[in-house]
Amino acid sequence: MSNQGRSRKDGSHKGTGSGDATADHLVEVAHEVLAETPDVRAEKLKVLKRQLEAGTYHPDEGAVAEGLIREHLANEKPQGKLQGR
């Protein structure tokens, strides 16, 4: 199997031929954008942690329950006919 066009373990990109310059440029731009993108989740977690510590975090219980049910239904495997009926 060829290693052409695959990323290396060190994060660099090995080119594949005629489109190397474009692909390499796109990879470079993607890395730059990622480096400049703020970690939104980390900031949200800091806010939630402060709210928990202050006793001011009050989640919407109905929304939490709905989310749990929705996730369960999405992950539920279809069952065959019930036995004994």
Short mmCIF file of the C-alpha atoms (twelve columns), coordinates in Angstrom:
data_MODEL
# 
_entry.id   MODEL 
# 
loop_
_atom_site.group_PDB 
_atom_site.id 
_atom_site.type_symbol 
_atom_site.label_atom_id 
_atom_site.label_alt_id 
_atom_site.label_comp_id 
_atom_site.label_asym_id 
_atom_site.label_seq_id 
_atom_site.Cartn_x 
_atom_site.Cartn_y 
_atom_site.Cartn_z 
_atom_site.pdbx_PDB_model_num 
ATOM 1  C CA . MET A 1  0.000   0.000   0.000  1 
ATOM 2  C CA . SER A 2  1.350   3.429   -0.938 1 
ATOM 3  C CA . ASN A 3  1.938   6.238   1.548  1 
ATOM 4  C CA . GLN A 4  1.288   8.931   -1.037 1 
ATOM 5  C CA . GLY A 5  -1.024  11.703  0.117  1 
ATOM 6  C CA . ARG A 6  -1.124  10.527  3.707  1 
ATOM 7  C CA . SER A 7  -0.354  12.501  6.826  1 
ATOM 8  C CA . ARG A 8  2.786   11.614  8.705  1 
ATOM 9  C CA . LYS A 9  2.881   10.889  12.431 1 
ATOM 10 C CA . ASP A 10 4.519   14.286  13.035 1 
ATOM 11 C CA . GLY A 11 1.516   16.048  11.467 1 
ATOM 12 C CA . SER A 12 3.241   16.940  8.215  1 
ATOM 13 C CA . HIS A 13 1.689   16.017  4.883  1 
ATOM 14 C CA . LYS A 14 3.419   14.023  2.174  1 
ATOM 15 C CA . GLY A 15 2.430   15.183  -1.293 1 
ATOM 16 C CA . THR A 16 1.136   12.982  -4.072 1 
ATOM 17 C CA . GLY A 17 2.263   14.618  -7.288 1 
ATOM 18 C CA . SER A 18 0.840   17.361  -9.498 1 
ATOM 19 C CA . GLY A 19 -1.646  18.690  -6.941 1 
ATOM 20 C CA . ASP A 20 0.908   18.801  -4.125 1 
ATOM 21 C CA . ALA A 21 1.183   22.581  -3.939 1 
ATOM 22 C CA . THR A 22 -2.584  23.045  -3.658 1 
ATOM 23 C CA . ALA A 23 -3.058  20.217  -1.165 1 
ATOM 24 C CA . ASP A 24 -0.100  21.361  0.912  1 
ATOM 25 C CA . HIS A 25 -1.425  24.913  0.907  1 
ATOM 26 C CA . LEU A 26 -4.886  23.755  2.013  1 
ATOM 27 C CA . VAL A 27 -3.381  21.720  4.834  1 
ATOM 28 C CA . GLU A 28 -1.294  24.720  5.904  1 
ATOM 29 C CA . VAL A 29 -4.342  27.011  5.861  1 
ATOM 30 C CA . ALA A 30 -6.370  24.466  7.858  1 
ATOM 31 C CA . HIS A 31 -3.646  24.278  10.507 1 
ATOM 32 C CA . GLU A 32 -3.538  28.083  10.730 1 
ATOM 33 C CA . VAL A 33 -7.319  28.337  11.099 1 
ATOM 34 C CA . LEU A 34 -7.346  25.669  13.804 1 
ATOM 35 C CA . ALA A 35 -4.545  27.426  15.686 1 
ATOM 36 C CA . GLU A 36 -6.528  30.687  15.656 1 
ATOM 37 C CA . THR A 37 -9.895  29.146  16.547 1 
ATOM 38 C CA . PRO A 38 -10.790 29.634  20.200 1 
ATOM 39 C CA . ASP A 39 -11.651 26.570  22.234 1 
ATOM 40 C CA . VAL A 40 -15.334 27.377  22.780 1 
ATOM 41 C CA . ARG A 41 -16.020 24.263  24.831 1 
ATOM 42 C CA . ALA A 42 -13.254 25.089  27.282 1 
ATOM 43 C CA . GLU A 43 -14.786 28.535  27.843 1 
ATOM 44 C CA . LYS A 44 -18.267 27.030  28.280 1 
ATOM 45 C CA . LEU A 45 -16.879 24.571  30.824 1 
ATOM 46 C CA . LYS A 46 -15.264 27.396  32.779 1 
ATOM 47 C CA . VAL A 47 -18.591 29.242  32.908 1 
ATOM 48 C CA . LEU A 48 -20.452 26.109  34.012 1 
ATOM 49 C CA . LYS A 49 -17.832 25.372  36.676 1 
ATOM 50 C CA . ARG A 50 -18.175 28.906  38.073 1 
ATOM 51 C CA . GLN A 51 -21.964 28.544  38.130 1 
ATOM 52 C CA . LEU A 52 -21.737 25.193  39.924 1 
ATOM 53 C CA . GLU A 53 -19.340 26.600  42.506 1 
ATOM 54 C CA . ALA A 54 -21.588 29.635  43.067 1 
ATOM 55 C CA . GLY A 55 -24.733 27.516  43.265 1 
ATOM 56 C CA . THR A 56 -26.286 29.418  40.369 1 
ATOM 57 C CA . TYR A 57 -26.386 26.572  37.816 1 
ATOM 58 C CA . HIS A 58 -30.004 25.556  37.247 1 
ATOM 59 C CA . PRO A 59 -30.391 23.387  34.146 1 
ATOM 60 C CA . ASP A 60 -33.756 22.978  32.458 1 
ATOM 61 C CA . GLU A 61 -34.757 19.547  33.765 1 
ATOM 62 C CA . GLY A 62 -37.295 19.053  30.993 1 
ATOM 63 C CA . ALA A 63 -34.715 19.765  28.297 1 
ATOM 64 C CA . VAL A 64 -32.237 17.401  29.956 1 
ATOM 65 C CA . ALA A 65 -34.847 14.623  30.150 1 
ATOM 66 C CA . GLU A 66 -35.902 15.215  26.558 1 
ATOM 67 C CA . GLY A 67 -32.287 15.059  25.410 1 
ATOM 68 C CA . LEU A 68 -31.690 11.803  27.275 1 
ATOM 69 C CA . ILE A 69 -34.817 10.227  25.800 1 
ATOM 70 C CA . ARG A 70 -33.992 11.461  22.304 1 
ATOM 71 C CA . GLU A 71 -30.432 10.063  22.584 1 
ATOM 72 C CA . HIS A 72 -31.722 6.738   23.903 1 
ATOM 73 C CA . LEU A 73 -34.224 6.400   21.066 1 
ATOM 74 C CA . ALA A 74 -31.569 7.284   18.486 1 
ATOM 75 C CA . ASN A 75 -29.247 4.588   19.856 1 
ATOM 76 C CA . GLU A 76 -31.915 1.951   20.436 1 
ATOM 77 C CA . LYS A 77 -31.546 -1.175  18.335 1 
ATOM 78 C CA . PRO A 78 -34.716 -2.438  16.692 1 
ATOM 79 C CA . GLN A 79 -36.066 -5.516  18.468 1 
ATOM 80 C CA . GLY A 80 -37.856 -8.409  16.836 1 
ATOM 81 C CA . LYS A 81 -41.355 -9.506  17.718 1 
ATOM 82 C CA . LEU A 82 -41.937 -9.991  21.418 1 
ATOM 83 C CA . GLN A 83 -41.948 -13.645 22.402 1 
ATOM 84 C CA . GLY A 84 -45.048 -15.105 23.949 1 
ATOM 85 C CA . ARG A 85 -47.474 -12.741 22.231 1 
# 
